[in-house]
Amino acid sequence: MSADSPDSRERTATAPMPVPRRFDLEIVSVEDWTQTLRRIVLRAESLRQLDYRPGQDLMLKLESGRDTVNRRYTIRRADLGRGEVEIDVVRHGSGPGARWAESARPGERLFDVVAPRGKITIDRGVDWHLFIGDETAIPAMFHMAESLPDPRKVRVLLEVGRPVEAPPPPPGLDGAVHFVHRSGGPPGADGPLLAAAAGAPLPAGRGRAYIAGEARTVLAVRDLLQGRGLTRDQMAVKAYWRRDQPNLDRGEPDSAE
Ligand SMILES: Cc1cc2nc3c(=O)[nH]c(=O)nc-3n(C[C@H](O)[C@H](O)[C@H](O)COP(=O)(O)OP(=O)(O)OC[C@H]3O[C@@H](n4cnc5c(N)ncnc54)[C@H](O)[C@@H]3O)c2cc1C
């Protein structure tokens, strides 16, 4: 991993993170939540014992030709009493993850799912929280934001392709969530999100920024916020995918430029 990779900047919460385990899951339902986000609910009896933090994800083992690859999707919501978790997958093309989501049907099984993965979750010891990401980060940002008690201390900036692709904000967060649009531009080009980050209010007190999405964009947003006075340890940065390159078999984008 390069010294400048977003992964090397992942910050851990102070409390120990839950230990990942393996699960065999069944698809309960598949629905198109928005024009670009496909919502898939997964269930297992053993998920009743899942311990996870908002912002953490599932690592799925998916077919890719004769091989299997890992692809990661953030837990959007969990109903642990029913042993269910929900993920929202961006419909974007024909990689193994996108193909799986397109063909997913209730009753199908997924084996060896690892959960929870990921080190980024809410830092509760700060005065305000700024969430920034593209549509792959909507599950993480919404789940982390809705877990905070005071919406006045939360701002969520998200990029989608067109206004019609913006999902409704979680209850109570209407005033905190702002969408920017690519207006026909390709996903993963950093323009709209950078402009949003440049204009985002950075209130007084100690804040924290959570930045996730396309690899080059997250670094550009990080650098911009650093230029505006946030320090590296005030930012949790995670690359979810890289424009024009498949993720590595382990589910992460390649950190080499
Ligand atoms: C910790 C973590 C959490 C994540 N959470 C989510 C989540 O909740 N929901 C979600 O949808 N994704 C999420 N992602 C991103 C997702 O895992 C990647 O987008 C993954 O690359 C998709 O796999 P794929 O097999 O479809 O495409 P790949 O085989 O990785 O890539 C194939 C092609 O598709 C392009 N591509 C990949 N993703 C996108 C995209 N979103 N838009 C446009 N082009 C793309 C690539 O640049 C490449 O050209 C997460 C990633 C990580 C690391």
The ligand as a Gaussian input file, in Angstrom:
#p B3LYP/6-31G(d) Opt

LIG

0 1
 C      -15.452000      -0.759000       2.345000
 C      -16.266000      -0.656000       1.071000
 C      -17.631000      -0.435000       1.152000
 C      -18.394000      -0.323000      -0.029000
 N      -19.740000      -0.142000       0.060000
 C      -20.491000      -0.075000      -1.078000
 C      -21.914000       0.032000      -1.016000
 O      -22.519000       0.057000       0.047000
 N      -22.603000       0.091000      -2.196000
 C      -21.952000       0.044000      -3.415000
 O      -22.626000       0.084000      -4.456000
 N      -20.615000      -0.063000      -3.488000
 C      -19.884000      -0.142000      -2.361000
 N      -18.531000      -0.264000      -2.421000
 C      -17.916000      -0.205000      -3.754000
 C      -17.960000      -1.525000      -4.485000
 O      -17.413000      -2.554000      -3.668000
 C      -17.136000      -1.312000      -5.757000
 O      -17.756000      -0.336000      -6.568000
 C      -16.862000      -2.531000      -6.540000
 O      -15.802000      -2.236000      -7.410000
 C      -18.000000      -2.984000      -7.408000
 O      -17.616000      -4.223000      -7.964000
 P      -17.885000      -4.652000      -9.436000
 O      -17.437000      -6.071000      -9.467000
 O      -19.293000      -4.323000      -9.812000
 O      -16.944000      -3.745000     -10.320000
 P      -15.355000      -3.871000     -10.550000
 O      -15.016000      -5.211000     -11.113000
 O      -14.643000      -3.477000      -9.301000
 O      -15.123000      -2.744000     -11.645000
 C      -15.538000      -2.902000     -12.996000
 C      -15.629000      -1.526000     -13.640000
 O      -16.692000      -0.814000     -13.016000
 C      -16.241000       0.457000     -12.572000
 N      -16.961000       0.764000     -11.340000
 C      -16.871000       0.138000     -10.147000
 N      -17.724000       0.684000      -9.264000
 C      -18.351000       1.690000      -9.922000
 C      -19.344000       2.635000      -9.559000
 N      -19.875000       2.668000      -8.338000
 N      -19.767000       3.517000     -10.495000
 C      -19.259000       3.508000     -11.735000
 N      -18.321000       2.632000     -12.152000
 C      -17.864000       1.745000     -11.253000
 C      -14.744000       0.288000     -12.335000
 O      -14.085000       1.534000     -12.434000
 C      -14.376000      -0.679000     -13.447000
 O      -14.150000       0.050000     -14.650000
 C      -17.753000      -0.403000      -1.280000
 C      -16.371000      -0.635000      -1.352000
 C      -15.634000      -0.762000      -0.194000
 C      -14.147000      -1.017000      -0.289000

